[in-house]
């Protein structure tokens, strides 16, 4: 869908102190944006940063190598692991 046909349908309303509104209006003015556009672009940038921090794992070379080595090794079932799987099968009813 192009930007011209992608209509805005959702809405967010918020209440804020007068001083907060003034600060937003001032900042939006410095960037030549409307308050709505300033809030939206700022909130989306922060949302993307937050999502990235929670969904992306960065490892240094040593840790990345240890991680991939662990993935490449065959699984060795010991008694504790087998017991954990058995307990899981008993507790979880939906599969």
HULINMO-V228202 format. One record per residue. N is the residue number from 0. PHI is phi in radians with two decimals (* if undefined). NEAR is the number of other ideal C-beta (glycine too) atoms within 12 Angstrom. Layout:
n:phi:near
N:PHI:NEAR
N:PHI:NEAR
//
This chain:
n:phi:near
0:*:6
1:-1.36:6
2:-1.10:7
3:-1.23:6
4:-1.73:7
5:-1.48:9
6:-1.43:9
7:-1.42:11
8:-2.12:6
9:-1.62:8
10:-2.41:8
11:-2.23:12
12:-1.98:8
13:-2.54:13
14:-1.85:8
15:-2.61:14
16:-1.20:10
17:-1.00:10
18:-1.13:10
19:-1.17:15
20:-1.10:17
21:-1.09:14
22:-1.13:18
23:-1.13:27
24:-1.09:20
25:-1.13:15
26:-1.11:20
27:-1.07:21
28:-1.07:15
29:-1.06:12
30:-1.67:16
31:1.19:11
32:-2.03:18
33:-1.30:15
34:-1.06:24
35:-1.04:18
36:-1.16:18
37:-1.07:23
38:-1.10:26
39:-1.09:20
40:-1.15:20
41:-1.17:20
42:-1.15:17
43:-1.13:15
44:-1.09:14
45:-1.19:14
46:-1.09:16
47:-1.10:15
48:-1.11:14
49:-1.12:13
50:-1.07:12
51:-1.04:13
52:-1.09:12
53:-1.64:10
54:-1.87:11
55:-1.96:11
56:-1.96:11
57:-1.88:11
58:-2.14:13
59:-1.31:10
60:-1.04:10
61:-1.12:10
62:-1.19:13
63:-1.12:14
64:-1.13:13
65:-1.12:14
66:-1.08:16
67:-1.22:13
68:-1.09:12
69:-1.11:14
70:-1.18:11
71:-1.37:10
72:-1.30:10
73:-1.18:8
74:-1.31:11
75:-1.95:10
76:-1.39:12
77:-1.90:10
78:-1.09:10
79:-1.13:11
80:-1.15:13
81:-1.08:14
82:-1.14:13
83:-1.13:15
84:-1.11:16
85:-1.10:14
86:-1.11:12
87:-1.02:13
88:-1.06:12
89:-1.32:10
90:-1.43:11
91:-1.58:11
92:-1.72:7
93:-1.76:4
94:-2.29:6
//
